[in-house]
Amino acid sequence: MNFAAADLSAEDRQFWLEVHEFMDVHVTERVIEEEYASGAGMNEEVHRALGERGWLMPQWAVEDGGMDASPLQLAILNLELSMHEVPMITAGTTRLVAPAVARWGSDDLKDEVLPGVASGAIRFCLGYTEPDAGSDLAAVKTRAERDGDEWTVNGQKMFTTGAQNCQYCFLLTRTNAEVAKHKGLTMFLMPLASTGIEVTPIYTLGRERTNIVFYDEVRIDDRYRIGEVDRGWEVLNGPLSEEHEMGKMAAYDAAPGGEFTQTLVRSFDAAVAWTAGGTTNVEDVPSARAALARVAMDIELSGLTSGLMGRVASSELLVRSASSLVDVVGPLALLARGSDGAVGNGIIEYAHRYAQGTATYGGTTNIHRNLIAEQVLGLPRSRPRRSE
């Protein structure tokens, strides 16, 4: 890893200033408070303003609605988005799906949706997980049955985060139960305004909103199919790789772990500020000094670990360090945002709750450890592959 300071050109410095000024104007306290209260993962005004600048899909060509960003510019943009707490969950799921639509969708479908993705008018969520399938996506039971040029879809999806913000769901369905489970899947770009779809909110311990989505006799035209029938696993692999931080966009992340790391940074800063201004002199408590030093090292480690390893490290270090900060600060650390006396306006309390769910986002840390073992270290599979 190269630890040297980046040599910014005049163009890159101007871009950084432009991004910073944009954040100061658009990411107001109201936007941040709204996100903490709702856990929605998106603010419509900020999302569309990013689209107007070409910053929702910055790696796309200018003529396609992007800005043809260099890796360094993309890193600058990602860093500013994270540092300013911009709600980007829905933008993130849209970015995962868009390349699959561009590669596997029909020309008509691409013309219908991709310009809106760049502008911010169209967003995508992920319709993968089901109550009985857990992390085994190939075990899904949501059924799509063909009827001429249409399909009828029945089933249920869990943890469809951002469905309330989106126009389409990247939906994994079972279309053939007579073949090996990986071979009988088909992907659709399901219009969420279709008759027979019900979106029901559920909330995480960190007060983030996700959804259960029910599909009851939903009719969908074949033009919304992504890729070939019964070959959905092939279509799904690209977005899954990106979600697991193995794809091209993950290589440009300025801060591996993203919001996990930034949440830890904000919590640590709040704890340090409290110790500096409090009645208890933490310097006189060796165990407290050691705990803060360990959190500082965790931040450095989290911010310097990339890819799959960064995904695991940033989550597990956040879980450990958030708990340590609660121990150092004490009862005041458990006061929620808006409470009188809450340290850092409740950021430590929030971080402690938020941390617990990060071990499951985008696949559990155990799944990521298996991926590291198999795909990075070249070790044998943790379980023998069933016969295909």
C-alpha positions as CSV (number, residue, x, y, z in Angstrom):
1,M,0.0,0.0,0.0
2,N,1.3,3.5,-0.9
3,F,1.1,5.8,2.2
4,A,2.5,8.8,0.4
5,A,0.3,11.9,0.2
6,A,-1.6,12.3,-3.0
7,D,-0.3,14.9,-5.4
8,L,-3.4,16.9,-6.3
9,S,-3.5,18.8,-9.6
10,A,-5.1,22.3,-9.8
11,E,-8.1,20.6,-11.4
12,D,-8.5,18.1,-8.5
13,R,-8.1,20.8,-5.9
14,Q,-10.9,22.8,-7.6
15,F,-13.1,19.8,-7.8
16,W,-12.5,19.1,-4.1
17,L,-13.5,22.7,-3.3
18,E,-16.6,22.4,-5.5
19,V,-17.7,19.3,-3.7
20,H,-17.1,20.7,-0.3
21,E,-19.1,23.9,-1.1
22,F,-21.9,21.7,-2.5
23,M,-22.1,19.8,0.8
24,D,-22.2,23.0,2.9
25,V,-25.1,24.2,0.8
26,H,-27.2,21.1,0.4
27,V,-26.4,18.9,3.4
28,T,-28.1,21.0,6.0
29,E,-28.8,20.2,9.6
30,R,-32.4,19.5,8.6
31,V,-31.2,16.8,6.2
32,I,-29.1,15.1,8.8
33,E,-31.8,15.3,11.5
34,E,-34.3,13.9,9.1
35,E,-32.1,10.9,8.3
36,Y,-31.5,10.2,12.0
37,A,-35.2,10.3,12.6
38,S,-36.4,8.3,9.6
39,G,-33.5,6.1,8.7
40,A,-34.7,6.4,5.1
41,G,-31.2,6.2,3.5
42,M,-32.0,9.0,1.0
43,N,-33.0,12.7,0.8
44,E,-34.8,13.5,-2.4
45,E,-33.5,17.0,-2.8
46,V,-29.9,16.1,-2.1
47,H,-30.1,13.0,-4.3
48,R,-31.4,15.0,-7.3
49,A,-28.9,17.7,-6.8
50,L,-26.1,15.2,-6.9
51,G,-27.6,13.9,-10.1
52,E,-27.6,17.4,-11.7
53,R,-23.8,17.5,-11.1
54,G,-23.2,14.1,-12.6
55,W,-22.2,12.8,-9.1
56,L,-24.6,10.0,-8.6
57,M,-22.9,7.9,-11.3
58,P,-19.6,9.8,-11.4
59,Q,-17.7,7.1,-13.3
60,W,-20.1,7.3,-16.2
61,A,-19.3,9.4,-19.3
62,V,-20.6,12.9,-19.3
63,E,-22.9,12.1,-22.2
64,D,-24.5,9.4,-20.1
65,G,-25.1,11.7,-17.2
66,G,-21.9,11.2,-15.3
67,M,-18.7,13.2,-15.0
68,D,-16.1,10.7,-16.2
69,A,-14.4,10.9,-12.9
70,S,-10.9,9.8,-12.3
71,P,-10.2,7.4,-9.5
72,L,-8.8,10.3,-7.4
73,Q,-11.9,12.4,-8.0
74,L,-14.1,9.5,-7.1
75,A,-12.2,9.0,-3.9
76,I,-12.6,12.8,-3.1
77,L,-16.3,12.6,-3.7
78,N,-16.8,9.5,-1.6
79,L,-14.8,10.9,1.2
80,E,-16.8,14.2,1.3
81,L,-20.1,12.3,1.1
82,S,-19.1,10.1,4.1
83,M,-17.7,13.0,6.2
84,H,-20.8,15.1,5.7
85,E,-23.2,12.2,6.6
86,V,-25.0,12.3,3.3
87,P,-27.7,9.5,3.3
88,M,-26.5,7.3,0.4
89,I,-28.0,3.9,1.0
90,T,-30.4,4.1,-1.9
91,A,-27.8,5.7,-4.2
92,G,-25.6,2.7,-3.2
93,T,-28.1,0.0,-4.2
94,T,-28.9,1.9,-7.4
95,R,-25.2,1.9,-8.2
96,L,-25.0,-1.8,-7.6
97,V,-27.8,-2.6,-10.0
98,A,-27.2,-0.1,-12.9
99,P,-24.2,-2.0,-14.4
100,A,-26.3,-5.2,-14.5
101,V,-29.1,-3.4,-16.3
102,A,-26.6,-1.9,-18.7
103,R,-25.1,-5.3,-19.5
104,W,-28.1,-7.6,-19.5
105,G,-31.2,-5.4,-20.1
106,S,-32.8,-4.9,-23.5
107,D,-32.1,-1.7,-25.4
108,D,-35.6,-0.4,-24.7
109,L,-35.3,-1.0,-21.0
110,K,-31.9,0.7,-20.8
111,D,-33.2,3.7,-22.7
112,E,-36.2,3.8,-20.3
113,V,-34.3,3.7,-17.0
114,L,-30.6,4.6,-17.2
115,P,-30.9,8.3,-18.0
116,G,-33.1,8.6,-14.9
117,V,-30.6,6.8,-12.8
118,A,-28.0,9.4,-13.6
119,S,-30.4,12.3,-13.0
120,G,-31.7,10.8,-9.7
121,A,-35.3,10.4,-10.9
122,I,-35.0,6.5,-10.9
123,R,-33.6,4.4,-8.1
124,F,-33.2,0.6,-7.6
125,C,-33.4,-1.5,-4.5
126,L,-32.3,-5.2,-4.0
127,G,-34.9,-8.0,-3.9
128,Y,-32.8,-10.9,-2.7
129,T,-33.3,-12.2,0.8
130,E,-36.3,-14.2,1.9
131,P,-37.5,-15.4,5.3
132,D,-36.7,-19.1,4.6
133,A,-33.5,-18.6,2.6
134,G,-31.3,-16.5,4.8
135,S,-27.9,-16.0,3.3
136,D,-28.4,-18.8,0.8
137,L,-29.7,-16.8,-2.1
138,A,-30.0,-19.8,-4.4
139,A,-32.7,-21.2,-2.0
140,V,-35.2,-18.4,-2.8
141,K,-38.8,-19.4,-3.4
142,T,-40.4,-16.3,-4.8
143,R,-41.9,-17.7,-8.0
144,A,-42.2,-16.2,-11.4
145,E,-44.3,-18.2,-13.9
146,R,-44.5,-17.3,-17.6
147,D,-47.7,-16.6,-19.4
148,G,-46.9,-15.6,-23.0
149,D,-45.2,-12.2,-22.9
150,E,-45.9,-11.7,-19.2
151,W,-44.9,-13.3,-15.9
152,T,-46.8,-13.7,-12.7
153,V,-44.8,-13.2,-9.6
154,N,-45.7,-14.5,-6.1
155,G,-43.6,-14.4,-3.0
156,Q,-42.0,-12.4,-0.2
157,K,-38.7,-10.6,0.2
158,M,-37.0,-9.4,3.4
159,F,-34.7,-6.5,4.0
160,T,-35.5,-4.7,0.8
161,T,-33.8,-1.6,2.0
162,G,-34.9,1.6,0.2
163,A,-38.0,0.1,-1.5
164,Q,-40.0,3.2,-0.3
165,N,-37.5,5.4,-2.2
166,C,-37.3,3.4,-5.4
167,Q,-39.1,2.9,-8.7
168,Y,-37.7,-0.6,-9.4
169,C,-36.6,-3.6,-7.5
170,F,-33.8,-5.9,-8.8
171,L,-35.8,-9.1,-8.1
172,L,-34.4,-12.6,-7.8
173,T,-37.0,-15.2,-8.6
174,R,-37.4,-19.0,-9.0
175,T,-38.5,-19.9,-12.5
176,N,-37.5,-23.6,-12.6
177,A,-37.8,-25.9,-9.7
178,E,-36.7,-29.0,-11.7
179,V,-33.0,-28.1,-12.0
180,A,-30.2,-27.5,-9.6
181,K,-31.1,-24.5,-7.5
182,H,-28.4,-22.1,-9.0
183,K,-29.7,-22.9,-12.5
184,G,-33.4,-22.2,-12.1
185,L,-33.3,-18.5,-11.2
186,T,-34.2,-15.4,-13.2
187,M,-33.8,-11.7,-12.5
188,F,-36.3,-9.0,-13.2
189,L,-36.3,-5.2,-12.8
190,M,-39.7,-5.1,-11.1
191,P,-41.7,-1.8,-11.3
192,L,-42.7,-1.2,-7.7
193,A,-45.8,0.6,-8.8
194,S,-47.2,-2.7,-10.1
195,T,-50.6,-3.9,-8.7
196,G,-50.2,-6.6,-6.1
197,I,-47.0,-5.2,-4.4
198,E,-47.1,-4.2,-0.7
199,V,-44.2,-2.6,1.0
200,T,-44.1,-2.9,4.8
201,P,-41.5,-1.0,6.9
202,I,-39.3,-2.6,9.5
203,Y,-36.6,-1.0,11.5
204,T,-33.2,-2.1,12.7
205,L,-31.7,-1.6,16.1
206,G,-29.9,1.4,14.6
207,R,-33.3,2.8,13.6
208,E,-32.5,2.3,9.9
209,R,-35.5,1.6,7.8
210,T,-35.7,-1.5,5.7
211,N,-38.7,-3.4,4.3
212,I,-40.7,-6.5,3.8
213,V,-42.1,-6.6,0.3
214,F,-45.0,-8.9,-0.6
215,Y,-45.7,-9.9,-4.2
216,D,-49.2,-11.2,-4.8
217,E,-50.1,-12.2,-8.3
218,V,-48.0,-9.4,-9.7
219,R,-48.1,-9.2,-13.5
220,I,-44.9,-8.1,-15.2
221,D,-44.0,-7.8,-18.9
222,D,-41.1,-9.9,-20.2
223,R,-39.4,-6.7,-21.2
224,Y,-38.4,-6.2,-17.6
225,R,-36.5,-9.5,-17.5
226,I,-32.7,-9.0,-17.0
227,G,-30.7,-11.7,-18.7
228,E,-31.8,-15.1,-19.9
229,V,-34.4,-17.2,-18.3
230,D,-33.0,-19.6,-15.6
231,R,-29.6,-17.9,-15.8
232,G,-30.2,-15.2,-13.1
233,W,-27.3,-16.4,-11.0
234,E,-24.9,-15.2,-13.7
235,V,-26.7,-11.8,-13.8
236,L,-26.7,-11.5,-10.0
237,N,-22.9,-12.1,-9.6
238,G,-21.9,-8.7,-10.7
239,P,-24.0,-6.7,-8.1
240,L,-23.1,-9.3,-5.4
241,S,-19.4,-8.8,-6.1
242,E,-19.8,-5.0,-5.8
243,E,-21.8,-5.4,-2.6
244,H,-19.1,-7.6,-1.2
245,E,-16.5,-4.9,-2.1
246,M,-14.8,-6.9,-4.8
247,G,-15.9,-4.9,-7.8
248,K,-14.4,-1.9,-9.7
249,M,-16.1,0.8,-7.7
250,A,-14.8,-0.7,-4.4
251,A,-11.3,-0.1,-5.6
252,Y,-11.9,3.7,-5.6
253,D,-13.2,3.9,-2.0
254,A,-11.3,6.6,-0.2
255,A,-12.2,5.1,3.2
256,P,-12.7,1.3,3.2
257,G,-15.6,0.6,5.5
258,G,-17.2,3.9,4.4
259,E,-19.9,5.0,6.9
260,F,-18.8,2.3,9.4
261,T,-15.4,4.0,9.8
262,Q,-16.8,7.6,9.8
263,T,-19.3,6.7,12.5
264,L,-16.4,5.5,14.6
265,V,-14.5,8.7,13.9
266,R,-17.4,10.9,15.0
267,S,-17.9,8.8,18.1
268,F,-14.2,9.0,19.0
269,D,-14.0,12.7,18.5
270,A,-17.1,13.2,20.7
271,A,-15.5,11.1,23.5
272,V,-12.2,12.9,23.3
273,A,-14.0,16.3,23.4
274,W,-15.9,15.1,26.5
275,T,-12.8,14.0,28.3
276,A,-11.1,17.3,27.6
277,G,-14.0,19.3,29.0
278,G,-15.3,17.0,31.8
279,T,-14.7,17.0,35.5
280,T,-13.0,13.6,35.4
281,N,-9.4,13.8,34.2
282,V,-9.0,10.8,32.0
283,E,-5.3,11.2,32.0
284,D,-5.3,9.9,35.6
285,V,-7.1,6.7,34.6
286,P,-4.7,4.4,32.8
287,S,-7.4,2.0,31.6
288,A,-9.4,4.9,30.0
289,R,-6.2,6.2,28.3
290,A,-5.5,2.7,27.0
291,A,-9.1,2.3,25.7
292,L,-9.0,5.6,23.8
293,A,-5.6,4.7,22.3
294,R,-7.0,1.4,21.2
295,V,-10.0,3.1,19.5
296,A,-7.6,5.5,17.8
297,M,-5.6,2.5,16.4
298,D,-8.9,0.8,15.4
299,I,-9.8,3.9,13.3
300,E,-6.4,3.8,11.6
301,L,-6.7,0.1,10.9
302,S,-10.3,0.4,9.6
303,G,-9.4,3.2,7.3
304,L,-6.3,1.4,5.8
305,T,-7.9,-2.0,5.2
306,S,-9.4,-2.4,1.8
307,G,-11.8,-4.7,-0.1
308,L,-13.3,-7.7,1.6
309,M,-10.9,-7.4,4.5
310,G,-11.9,-3.8,5.0
311,R,-15.6,-4.8,5.1
312,V,-15.0,-7.3,7.9
313,A,-12.5,-5.1,9.8
314,S,-14.6,-1.9,9.7
315,S,-17.7,-3.7,11.1
316,E,-15.9,-5.6,13.8
317,L,-13.8,-2.7,14.9
318,L,-16.8,-0.5,15.1
319,V,-18.6,-3.0,17.3
320,R,-15.7,-3.3,19.6
321,S,-14.7,0.3,19.8
322,A,-18.3,1.6,20.2
323,S,-18.6,-0.6,23.3
324,S,-15.2,0.7,24.6
325,L,-16.3,4.3,24.2
326,V,-19.4,3.6,26.2
327,D,-17.2,2.1,29.0
328,V,-14.9,5.2,29.0
329,V,-17.7,7.8,29.0
330,G,-20.2,6.0,31.2
331,P,-23.9,6.6,31.5
332,L,-23.8,9.9,29.5
333,A,-22.8,7.9,26.5
334,L,-26.1,6.1,26.6
335,L,-28.2,9.3,26.2
336,A,-29.8,9.4,22.8
337,R,-29.7,12.2,20.2
338,G,-31.5,15.3,21.4
339,S,-31.3,14.4,25.1
340,D,-29.9,16.9,27.6
341,G,-26.3,16.1,28.4
342,A,-25.9,13.6,25.5
343,V,-22.2,13.4,24.6
344,G,-21.7,14.5,21.0
345,N,-25.5,14.8,20.7
346,G,-25.9,11.1,21.2
347,I,-23.4,9.9,18.6
348,I,-21.9,7.3,20.9
349,E,-25.3,5.8,21.8
350,Y,-26.2,5.8,18.1
351,A,-22.9,4.2,17.1
352,H,-23.3,1.4,19.7
353,R,-26.7,0.5,18.3
354,Y,-25.8,1.0,14.7
355,A,-22.7,-1.2,15.0
356,Q,-24.6,-4.3,15.8
357,G,-26.3,-4.5,12.5
358,T,-23.2,-3.8,10.4
359,A,-22.1,-7.4,10.8
360,T,-25.0,-8.4,8.5
361,Y,-25.1,-5.7,5.9
362,G,-24.3,-6.8,2.4
363,G,-23.8,-10.4,3.7
364,T,-22.6,-11.3,7.2
365,T,-19.0,-11.0,8.2
366,N,-18.8,-14.8,8.4
367,I,-19.8,-15.0,4.7
368,H,-17.1,-12.4,4.0
369,R,-14.6,-14.4,5.9
370,N,-15.4,-17.4,3.7
371,L,-15.0,-15.2,0.6
372,I,-11.6,-14.0,1.8
373,A,-10.5,-17.6,2.5
374,E,-11.7,-19.0,-0.8
375,Q,-11.2,-16.1,-3.2
376,V,-8.3,-14.2,-1.7
377,L,-6.2,-16.8,0.1
378,G,-7.1,-19.7,-2.2
379,L,-8.2,-22.0,0.6
380,P,-10.7,-24.9,0.0
381,R,-14.4,-24.2,0.3
382,S,-15.8,-24.2,3.9
383,R,-18.5,-26.7,2.7
384,P,-18.3,-29.1,-0.2
385,R,-20.3,-27.8,-3.2
386,R,-23.4,-29.8,-3.7
387,S,-23.8,-31.6,-7.0
388,E,-25.1,-29.3,-9.7
